């Protein structure tokens, strides 16, 4: 029997947005998908060793995940992420990711570094699928079309689950059938203790920073344990957020930066949150602008705002203290409103 080709997917960066699309497509073409381990100290240290000093922590971690896959797979999937919505691009570090990996100090398996670009001519997604299929030697257009249809369908389901409030890892489990989908209208992640929530907080940041519990020092879970209701940009319908692309005098050039900023503006308009926490990576150029924009908009709306910068030295204790202080302040503010 012919051995299945093994394709490694690093558990970092756009994994948190596109994993169902990629993994289902590869599996339907007959490949075995191997995902790197959860981020841990060793993965981070390997990534730091292999990456330039001034890279942000998500990029360093990505490199560590690539190293984790060496010896386990035939190919590593590192698409060149250019545009996901046909308008904005990904940040320059995303654009250069395959080169960064290829020319790091360690020799890596063959990279599948096809372009993911929805800009320009229609059919960008299908060009992407065709290139991925041919990279692993699948030429049959029917097999490719079937795999693409399955992948798109799972990706849509994944996005619906995120809208319901599931975290990516929970949504992956639902899609893979190892977890049940929460009932309609029920939010997945309830604050503990359950009711009433001590505060409702917008936790804004790039998915690969927020949802990787190692690099975010578990911020999301910490807030839930404090009895906070957490909202992230994935829980806001895209068409609602997109309205704010017309409100800003100039949108950002970068895909994730726009989503974070639009989500912040949407939530400020809705006035149904108590505060905003912006999680930003040290050394992130785009975030220098996103953070300032959110801070100024929150200030103008009288909304409490805190920004937390993460890097390789971020510790659990420091994050816990800052979150507790912020949540206590929100609770006190909310209480005063009720009494007064
Ligand atoms: S957007 Fe910022 S955090 Fe994300 S990869 Fe680029 S530099 Fe790093």
Boltz pocket constraint, residues with backbone or C-beta under 6 A from the ligand:
constraints:
  - pocket:
      binder: B
      contacts: [[A, 56], [A, 57], [A, 58], [A, 59], [A, 91], [A, 92], [A, 93], [A, 94], [A, 206], [A, 281], [A, 283], [A, 284], [A, 285], [A, 286], [A, 287]]
      max_distance: 6.0
